[in-house]
Amino acid sequence: MALGKASQLAIHGGPKAFAAMHGKQKPKIGVDEFMALAQRFGFPETTLQQIRGLISDDQLGRGPTLSRFATAHPSPGAGEVFERVAREIFGVRYAIGVSSGTGALHSAFVAAGVGPGTEVIVPAIGFFATAAAVIAARGVPVFCDVAESLHIDPRKIEAKITPRTVAIAPTCVMGGVPDLEPILAVARRHNLKVVEDCAQSPGAKYHGRPVGTWGDLGCFSISAYKIVGGGEGGLVLTNDERLFERAYQVAESGGLWRPNRFARPRYAGELFWGTNYRMSDVEAAVDVVQLRKLPALVETYNANRRTIVSRLKTYREITPRKLNDPQGGVGYNIRFFPQTVELGREIAVALNAEGIGCGQFLWPAECGVRGKDAPPDWHLSRDMAPLVAQAGGAAACPFCCSTYRDRGGHVEYHAGDCPVAEDLFDRNIMIWLDPCYSQEDCLAIAAGMNKVFSAYCTEAADAAPWC
Ligand SMILES: Cc1ncc(COP(=O)(O)O)c(C=O)c1O
């Protein structure tokens, strides 16, 4: 019996069973979500109402996807633009936007060959995340003492190298730059990779070239606490294609980064386990704008810092922090070491009373004298409690697992291991600088610093100069 037209299959020319949707399409992420973002910017309620009055879900169709690899996304996605801008600003071949600085470091360490049974030399001053990311990669961090610049002391690295060492991780400290040439020379002599942690000095240069581009891989945090950043984000840079692909495989283990996600491995070791450190498109959209500000911001910071520092007198009891590249850092602070912790405290309290905000490392002066009653600080190896205790970790890996022990590995962390770092850290005083300072503000700060130093210290033309 012949079928009536209505019951004929659509593939045989019959009418479609579901020719069009009658329900009104709504974006999955629409105006309410957009307004939730706008609220995070702190606009007053009247402004928010005005914005809401101007926009409607009807304008959005299916709406945005806000995810990195979604095909419906307007092309190119913010993540790609972020990586392109990063490549342009830093002058590198490869950039990967990730979800945090810690994720960037973990990806970079695995890419560099860190794994069970290996060690990475990290500085005693920096931040907990550098050593923690080595452990996340199942390697063992070995702390190296610092020089007067607060950066890893290149002269002390060689003594820390063992047959298990695979990488050195020089960390930029608060706008400064490590002395990279001698560090790279040691690395080359011993065939080690260099993973730069530049989270605290984005936009800084060493001998004219951006930090993060000297080593094999460079890592940055783009979090809200850094000089440019949105909420939580990170960045990995490299010029080496294989390192790029390995780092990307950690950060994007689904292989979405590959030209053909489902293709067989193009070479042995291309695909391995990983995790998801993908940067969200919302974060990337903000970070594109932020990153573009970086060069001008660094110049402003440095101009302000120069105006202040050029007016400072020198004092017998004050040693300014040594800078490995006085022109190349990011001048968002002025740091110095009074002769004693107690003198530092008095100076910090007096400077704060003058209206010049300062403290010991990150802590305000009221928090107590470092090394005595101040809270521990995870920028110093001695205070990195979970690490010092070698706490947690599946099967106590990396510290106690046989892969490490069988290679002769054994590490302990004790107070006093890195005496220069511990002494400088406890005595250091930092004045934060604001890029919005006017010339008048800078002159007032310089005068205030001289006023306080002159009250507590002895002026001496031949004392250590400011740089
Ligand atoms: C030197 C250093 N490395 C890594 C990180 C970690 O970055 P994130 O907080 O984005 O994971 C920080 C953050 O403060 C840092 O200062």
The ligand as an ORCA input file, in Angstrom:
! r2SCAN-3c Opt
* xyz 0 1
  C      56.973     33.956     41.681
  C      55.581     33.427     41.561
  N      55.382     32.290     40.884
  C      54.154     31.757     40.738
  C      53.053     32.365     41.285
  C      51.722     31.690     41.172
  O      50.836     32.326     40.330
  P      49.277     31.993     40.421
  O      48.770     32.560     41.690
  O      48.709     32.658     39.209
  O      49.139     30.507     40.368
  C      53.203     33.563     41.979
  C      52.033     34.244     42.563
  O      52.112     35.057     43.436
  C      54.502     34.103     42.123
  O      54.723     35.240     42.804
*
